[in-house]
Amino acid sequence: MRSPRVVLMLAGLVLLLTPKPRLTAQVPTFKEAVGHDFGERITQHYQMVRYLERVAETSDRVAIQVQGESWEGREFMLAIVTSPANHARIEEIRANSVRLSDPRTTALQQAESIMVDQPAIAWFGGSIHGFELSGSEGLLKLLEHLTTNNDPATLEVLEKVVVLIDPMLNPDGRDAFAHRNNEDLGRVPSAEWDDWANDFTRWEGTKFRSGHYYFDNNRDWFAQTQPVTRVRVQTWLAWRPQTVTDMHEMGVDDEFFFYPGAPPVTPHVRGFAWSWIARFAAAYAAAFDAAGFEYKTGEAFDYFYPGYTDGFASHLGAVGMLYEQGSTRGLMLKRSDESVRTLAQALTQQYTAAWTAARLAATERGTLLREYYDGLAGTVVEGRSGYRRYLIAPGGDPAHRAELVDILVRTGVEVDILTRPTALSGVRDRTGGQLGEHDFSAGTFVIEADQPEGRLIRALLDPETPVPDDFLAEARARIERGESARFYDISAWSLPLLYNLQGYSSTDGRALPTERLEDLAEPWRMGVTGEAEYAYMIDGGQAASVAALFHLVHRGYRAAMTLKATRIQGVDFPSGTVVVRVGANSPGVHEAVRELAEQYKLRVVSVSSGLGEAGYPSLGSSDVVSITKPDIALLAEDPISGYSFGAAWYTLDQVYQIPVTPLRVASVATGSLDRFETLVVPSASSGALRRTLGSEGVDRIRRWVLEGGTLVVLGDALEFARDSNGLGLLDVRSWYETEDGKDAQQFDVPGAILRAEIDSLFWLAAGYTGSELPVLTQGASIYLEPEGPPAAFSKRTVARYARSDTLLIAGHAWEESLQRLGGSVFVYEQIVDAGRVIAFTEDPNFRGFWRGANRLFLNSVVVGPSAP
């Protein structure tokens, strides 16, 4: 039965159900509630829930909130811990924290009045990487401390701070590992690396770290593709914490780490967050010195990418902090010096740091609140200079445009809509190109920079966040010494570029004719225009039209796709438009089209004729290709990259709701591929794939392709399709096999956005109206077209990187990389006997937020088996 002290989040309101006060003497210890003490076992999700419910039932210091559910149905629990007096006015405290977060509506005098008795809000999150155990365990120990101690320091924290404890950010990944570890434990836990309780494959490690769809949740905060992040952002917006602490683990030989981190540091987060990180660091150092714990700081973990927990929180105005504890994998693990680190030791250090943070927030409550407010006030003022507003104009995929705007709205950003055409001066485009004065149509989304989320707005909508020159100089010096450049993550993430939309920014601050977007955005002009007499035309400018096409043919309806743009009865239709002829289908087709249009928010136009206007193909043209029913398989498990697999699986299964069958790599040799038309191979090492598949598995895939299968290879898996020791089905060349490249040093591209050019002559490009596509590029792989004369339509480069001098759009790439990549292959198709291979040199589904390449991927897997 659910505890009576539960905070319910409903329609943005917090309702507190308060029982009669209870004595802290009744509160159980963790062991009494769960059955094991800290560090004796890995605490599973159901045990965490049991503990929180028992504490909430017996303590007047705790309320609990169910924030939502994971993909696998586990509840995201939040413990709200503060004094009974604060609980009696908890809604007032929460509302006042929200008021302090917006200096536009809360004047300084009002803010100072609030701060007199307003507690600080401190949020702690544990183990967003599921198998990094000690963060969750340390927070449960902190909860026990706050509910069973009555010393002056504890009472001061309870009086002056509302502590929000989110102990298991990623319960799916954690439980997957906990179940495995608990099943494999002997009577006495082993610290040996090769003990099966501590040993797991790379694939299993990714599963335990990530969760159901194999996403790195600690890279997902601005995109919010996963429930882990999407739900927690709403909690942050409801409470507006001044501090956010994210608790992780790293290598077993590493000592405890706390911020400040290593360069690069984003220019968008300075001042308040950075100064308080230094204050907290001093407090951590003092506490760890007193306890005799080893620690380090300033040596690793950048503060640049806005998708980390701590970085995202700081962009919202909080002090975002990171803890990294040396891992124990399970309950204990031997280190290289033969010493053993136990989970009990690791969680104690996490607890010590979290308790120290709560203590500092209490003792410095007034200063923390005032400087938090001042920092946000400064953000608002900064937004009134430089590029003052950002605009997302109509154009591109309307569903992607709505999704981009929804990301902003879900993050608390205010979005307006132009109500009539307007011209603005000082305009630049999504690449940073200066346009001067530019006209914007009604329906353009407008995001003003002078709001509390202004730093996040700039980080996500500026063409790029420049990598600091001093870091680049150091990185280059490290490369010259043969060391890693130490880019910790990607260097570009501008949303208009990732979504391939028309984004702009302007220095023009004039008043605009706008109205506020009060809810999530809807794709523009969606719906069916009426019952068709001849055919339904599903707008090819929407990637989701391919999903509708998939479901239509799987339901037995006949459908086709245009390979060229056409005009029917005065209406323009882009290439990639889905054609559903009424006369070729049963009467149920009308309802099927309406249902899919609603499901995917599609624009569907009914036409009474198939005649194309002069110069445009009619609907019976050879440029309109009938699509057969494709069944899709996706290779899974080692040596496949779990992240590449997860992004492809999520994109098909969740975003576009296209069923796919994951196949174990090791089962291919003994199974059958005959029932599949498409096989997707996510990024993987060619050599490792060969070894795992074995000669029979490799031969089975090769025969399946030659007999008519469509093979889609992503990222590093391209080499498997090309390698003569692998499939040997692709004729593209590696640049490193050329005369210039064979002895050349490799330079990795650290996640930059480069310019690719799409050839609209080919079916794979259907749905794209322009020739330019921003491409998120990582690593050092470079592939060239085959030498010799063109091979008609059997070998074709569908998309290639632009010339070296125009290649870089955003982020960083070394000059050597730009020179080598210019003109090289991004997407390549080769016909081999009755089948085909489609190769992407990069992963087009990267992290689930690179939407601009979705159409290329969907065309490959759905249309590929029927393509000319």
Secondary structure in CASP SS format (residue, H / E / C, confidence):
PFRMAT SS
TARGET T0000
AUTHOR 0000-0000-0000
METHOD secondary structure of the structure
MODEL  1
M C 1.00
R C 1.00
S C 1.00
P C 1.00
R C 1.00
V E 1.00
V E 1.00
L E 1.00
M E 1.00
L E 1.00
A C 1.00
G C 1.00
L E 1.00
V E 1.00
L E 1.00
L E 1.00
L C 1.00
T C 1.00
P C 1.00
K C 1.00
P C 1.00
R C 1.00
L C 1.00
T H 1.00
A H 1.00
Q H 1.00
V C 1.00
P C 1.00
T C 1.00
F H 1.00
K H 1.00
E H 1.00
A H 1.00
V H 1.00
G C 1.00
H C 1.00
D C 1.00
F E 1.00
G C 1.00
E C 1.00
R E 1.00
I C 1.00
T C 1.00
Q C 1.00
H H 1.00
Y H 1.00
Q H 1.00
M H 1.00
V H 1.00
R H 1.00
Y H 1.00
L H 1.00
E H 1.00
R H 1.00
V H 1.00
A H 1.00
E H 1.00
T H 1.00
S C 1.00
D C 1.00
R C 1.00
V E 1.00
A E 1.00
I E 1.00
Q E 1.00
V E 1.00
Q E 1.00
G E 1.00
E E 1.00
S C 1.00
W C 1.00
E C 1.00
G C 1.00
R C 1.00
E E 1.00
F E 1.00
M E 1.00
L E 1.00
A E 1.00
I E 1.00
V E 1.00
T C 1.00
S C 1.00
P H 1.00
A H 1.00
N H 1.00
H H 1.00
A H 1.00
R C 1.00
I H 1.00
E H 1.00
E H 1.00
I H 1.00
R H 1.00
A H 1.00
N H 1.00
S H 1.00
V H 1.00
R H 1.00
L H 1.00
S C 1.00
D C 1.00
P C 1.00
R C 1.00
T C 1.00
T C 1.00
A C 1.00
L H 1.00
Q H 1.00
Q H 1.00
A H 1.00
E H 1.00
S H 1.00
I H 1.00
M H 1.00
V C 1.00
D C 1.00
Q C 1.00
P C 1.00
A E 1.00
I E 1.00
A E 1.00
W E 1.00
F E 1.00
G E 1.00
G E 1.00
S C 1.00
I C 1.00
H C 1.00
G C 1.00
F C 1.00
E C 1.00
L C 1.00
S H 1.00
G H 1.00
S H 1.00
E H 1.00
G H 1.00
L H 1.00
L H 1.00
K H 1.00
L H 1.00
L H 1.00
E H 1.00
H H 1.00
L H 1.00
T H 1.00
T H 1.00
N C 1.00
N C 1.00
D C 1.00
P H 1.00
A H 1.00
T H 1.00
L H 1.00
E H 1.00
V H 1.00
L H 1.00
E H 1.00
K H 1.00
V E 1.00
V E 1.00
V E 1.00
L E 1.00
I E 1.00
D E 1.00
P C 1.00
M C 1.00
L C 1.00
N C 1.00
P H 1.00
D H 1.00
G H 1.00
R H 1.00
D H 1.00
A H 1.00
F H 1.00
A H 1.00
H H 1.00
R H 1.00
N H 1.00
N H 1.00
E H 1.00
D H 1.00
L C 1.00
G C 1.00
R C 1.00
V C 1.00
P C 1.00
S C 1.00
A C 1.00
E C 1.00
W C 1.00
D C 1.00
D C 1.00
W C 1.00
A C 1.00
N C 1.00
D C 1.00
F C 1.00
T C 1.00
R H 1.00
W H 1.00
E H 1.00
G H 1.00
T H 1.00
K H 1.00
F H 1.00
R H 1.00
S H 1.00
G C 1.00
H C 1.00
Y C 1.00
Y C 1.00
F C 1.00
D C 1.00
N H 1.00
N H 1.00
R H 1.00
D C 1.00
W C 1.00
F C 1.00
A C 1.00
Q C 1.00
T C 1.00
Q C 1.00
P H 1.00
V H 1.00
T H 1.00
R H 1.00
V H 1.00
R H 1.00
V H 1.00
Q H 1.00
T H 1.00
W H 1.00
L H 1.00
A H 1.00
W H 1.00
R C 1.00
P C 1.00
Q C 1.00
T E 1.00
V E 1.00
T E 1.00
D E 1.00
M E 1.00
H E 1.00
E E 1.00
M E 1.00
G C 1.00
V C 1.00
D C 1.00
D C 1.00
E C 1.00
F E 1.00
F E 1.00
F E 1.00
Y C 1.00
P C 1.00
G C 1.00
A C 1.00
P C 1.00
P C 1.00
V E 1.00
T C 1.00
P C 1.00
H C 1.00
V C 1.00
R C 1.00
G C 1.00
F H 1.00
A H 1.00
W H 1.00
S H 1.00
W H 1.00
I H 1.00
A H 1.00
R H 1.00
F H 1.00
A H 1.00
A H 1.00
A H 1.00
Y H 1.00
A H 1.00
A H 1.00
A H 1.00
F H 1.00
D H 1.00
A H 1.00
A H 1.00
G C 1.00
F C 1.00
E C 1.00
Y E 1.00
K E 1.00
T E 1.00
G C 1.00
E C 1.00
A C 1.00
F C 1.00
D C 1.00
Y E 1.00
F C 1.00
Y C 1.00
P C 1.00
G C 1.00
Y C 1.00
T H 1.00
D H 1.00
G H 1.00
F H 1.00
A H 1.00
S H 1.00
H H 1.00
L C 1.00
G C 1.00
A C 1.00
V E 1.00
G E 1.00
M E 1.00
L E 1.00
Y E 1.00
E E 1.00
Q E 1.00
G E 1.00
S C 1.00
T C 1.00
R C 1.00
G C 1.00
L C 1.00
M E 1.00
L E 1.00
K E 1.00
R C 1.00
S C 1.00
D C 1.00
E C 1.00
S C 1.00
V E 1.00
R E 1.00
T E 1.00
L H 1.00
A H 1.00
Q H 1.00
A H 1.00
L H 1.00
T H 1.00
Q H 1.00
Q H 1.00
Y H 1.00
T H 1.00
A H 1.00
A H 1.00
W H 1.00
T H 1.00
A H 1.00
A H 1.00
R H 1.00
L H 1.00
A H 1.00
A H 1.00
T H 1.00
E C 1.00
R H 1.00
G H 1.00
T H 1.00
L H 1.00
L H 1.00
R H 1.00
E H 1.00
Y H 1.00
Y H 1.00
D H 1.00
G H 1.00
L H 1.00
A H 1.00
G H 1.00
T H 1.00
V H 1.00
V H 1.00
E H 1.00
G C 1.00
R C 1.00
S C 1.00
G C 1.00
Y C 1.00
R C 1.00
R E 1.00
Y E 1.00
L E 1.00
I E 1.00
A C 1.00
P C 1.00
G C 1.00
G C 1.00
D C 1.00
P H 1.00
A H 1.00
H H 1.00
R H 1.00
A H 1.00
E H 1.00
L H 1.00
V H 1.00
D H 1.00
I H 1.00
L H 1.00
V H 1.00
R H 1.00
T C 1.00
G C 1.00
V C 1.00
E C 1.00
V C 1.00
D E 1.00
I E 1.00
L E 1.00
T C 1.00
R C 1.00
P C 1.00
T E 1.00
A E 1.00
L E 1.00
S E 1.00
G E 1.00
V E 1.00
R E 1.00
D C 1.00
R C 1.00
T C 1.00
G C 1.00
G C 1.00
Q E 1.00
L E 1.00
G E 1.00
E E 1.00
H E 1.00
D E 1.00
F E 1.00
S C 1.00
A C 1.00
G C 1.00
T C 1.00
F E 1.00
V E 1.00
I E 1.00
E E 1.00
A C 1.00
D C 1.00
Q C 1.00
P C 1.00
E C 1.00
G H 1.00
R H 1.00
L H 1.00
I H 1.00
R H 1.00
A H 1.00
L H 1.00
L H 1.00
D C 1.00
P C 1.00
E C 1.00
T C 1.00
P C 1.00
V C 1.00
P C 1.00
D H 1.00
D H 1.00
F H 1.00
L H 1.00
A H 1.00
E H 1.00
A H 1.00
R H 1.00
A H 1.00
R H 1.00
I H 1.00
E H 1.00
R C 1.00
G C 1.00
E C 1.00
S C 1.00
A C 1.00
R C 1.00
F C 1.00
Y C 1.00
D C 1.00
I C 1.00
S C 1.00
A C 1.00
W C 1.00
S C 1.00
L H 1.00
P H 1.00
L H 1.00
L H 1.00
Y C 1.00
N C 1.00
L C 1.00
Q C 1.00
G E 1.00
Y E 1.00
S E 1.00
S E 1.00
T C 1.00
D C 1.00
G C 1.00
R C 1.00
A C 1.00
L C 1.00
P C 1.00
T E 1.00
E E 1.00
R E 1.00
L C 1.00
E C 1.00
D C 1.00
L C 1.00
A C 1.00
E C 1.00
P C 1.00
W C 1.00
R C 1.00
M C 1.00
G E 1.00
V E 1.00
T C 1.00
G C 1.00
E C 1.00
A C 1.00
E C 1.00
Y C 1.00
A E 1.00
Y E 1.00
M E 1.00
I E 1.00
D C 1.00
G C 1.00
G C 1.00
Q C 1.00
A C 1.00
A H 1.00
S H 1.00
V H 1.00
A H 1.00
A H 1.00
L H 1.00
F H 1.00
H H 1.00
L H 1.00
V H 1.00
H H 1.00
R C 1.00
G C 1.00
Y C 1.00
R C 1.00
A C 1.00
A E 1.00
M E 1.00
T E 1.00
L C 1.00
K C 1.00
A C 1.00
T E 1.00
R E 1.00
I E 1.00
Q C 1.00
G C 1.00
V E 1.00
D E 1.00
F E 1.00
P C 1.00
S C 1.00
G C 1.00
T C 1.00
V E 1.00
V E 1.00
V E 1.00
R E 1.00
V C 1.00
G C 1.00
A C 1.00
N C 1.00
S C 1.00
P C 1.00
G C 1.00
V H 1.00
H H 1.00
E H 1.00
A H 1.00
V H 1.00
R H 1.00
E H 1.00
L H 1.00
A H 1.00
E H 1.00
Q H 1.00
Y H 1.00
K C 1.00
L C 1.00
R E 1.00
V E 1.00
V E 1.00
S E 1.00
V E 1.00
S C 1.00
S C 1.00
G C 1.00
L C 1.00
G E 1.00
E C 1.00
A C 1.00
G C 1.00
Y C 1.00
P C 1.00
S C 1.00
L C 1.00
G C 1.00
S C 1.00
S C 1.00
D C 1.00
V E 1.00
V E 1.00
S E 1.00
I C 1.00
T C 1.00
K C 1.00
P C 1.00
D C 1.00
I E 1.00
A E 1.00
L E 1.00
L E 1.00
A E 1.00
E C 1.00
D C 1.00
P C 1.00
I E 1.00
S C 1.00
G H 1.00
Y H 1.00
S H 1.00
F H 1.00
G H 1.00
A H 1.00
A H 1.00
W H 1.00
Y H 1.00
T H 1.00
L H 1.00
D H 1.00
Q H 1.00
V H 1.00
Y C 1.00
Q C 1.00
I C 1.00
P C 1.00
V C 1.00
T E 1.00
P E 1.00
L E 1.00
R E 1.00
V H 1.00
A H 1.00
S H 1.00
V C 1.00
A C 1.00
T C 1.00
G C 1.00
S C 1.00
L C 1.00
D C 1.00
R C 1.00
F C 1.00
E C 1.00
T E 1.00
L E 1.00
V E 1.00
V E 1.00
P C 1.00
S C 1.00
A E 1.00
S C 1.00
S H 1.00
G H 1.00
A H 1.00
L H 1.00
R H 1.00
R H 1.00
T H 1.00
L H 1.00
G H 1.00
S H 1.00
E H 1.00
G H 1.00
V H 1.00
D H 1.00
R H 1.00
I H 1.00
R H 1.00
R H 1.00
W H 1.00
V H 1.00
L H 1.00
E C 1.00
G C 1.00
G C 1.00
T E 1.00
L E 1.00
V E 1.00
V E 1.00
L E 1.00
G C 1.00
D C 1.00
A H 1.00
L H 1.00
E H 1.00
F H 1.00
A H 1.00
R H 1.00
D C 1.00
S C 1.00
N C 1.00
G C 1.00
L C 1.00
G C 1.00
L C 1.00
L C 1.00
D C 1.00
V C 1.00
R E 1.00
S E 1.00
W H 1.00
Y H 1.00
E H 1.00
T C 1.00
E C 1.00
D C 1.00
G C 1.00
K C 1.00
D C 1.00
A C 1.00
Q C 1.00
Q C 1.00
F C 1.00
D C 1.00
V E 1.00
P E 1.00
G E 1.00
A E 1.00
I E 1.00
L E 1.00
R E 1.00
A E 1.00
E E 1.00
I E 1.00
D C 1.00
S C 1.00
L C 1.00
F C 1.00
W H 1.00
L H 1.00
A H 1.00
A C 1.00
G C 1.00
Y C 1.00
T C 1.00
G C 1.00
S C 1.00
E E 1.00
L E 1.00
P E 1.00
V E 1.00
L E 1.00
T E 1.00
Q E 1.00
G E 1.00
A C 1.00
S C 1.00
I C 1.00
Y E 1.00
L E 1.00
E C 1.00
P C 1.00
E C 1.00
G C 1.00
P C 1.00
P C 1.00
A C 1.00
A C 1.00
F C 1.00
S C 1.00
K E 1.00
R E 1.00
T E 1.00
V E 1.00
A E 1.00
R E 1.00
Y E 1.00
A C 1.00
R C 1.00
S H 1.00
D H 1.00
T H 1.00
L C 1.00
L E 1.00
I E 1.00
A E 1.00
G C 1.00
H C 1.00
A C 1.00
W C 1.00
E H 1.00
E H 1.00
S H 1.00
L H 1.00
Q H 1.00
R H 1.00
L H 1.00
G C 1.00
G C 1.00
S C 1.00
V E 1.00
F E 1.00
V E 1.00
Y E 1.00
E E 1.00
Q E 1.00
I E 1.00
V E 1.00
D C 1.00
A C 1.00
G E 1.00
R E 1.00
V E 1.00
I E 1.00
A E 1.00
F E 1.00
T C 1.00
E C 1.00
D C 1.00
P C 1.00
N C 1.00
F H 1.00
R H 1.00
G H 1.00
F C 1.00
W C 1.00
R H 1.00
G H 1.00
A H 1.00
N H 1.00
R H 1.00
L H 1.00
F H 1.00
L H 1.00
N H 1.00
S H 1.00
V H 1.00
V H 1.00
V H 1.00
G H 1.00
P H 1.00
S H 1.00
A C 1.00
P C 1.00
END
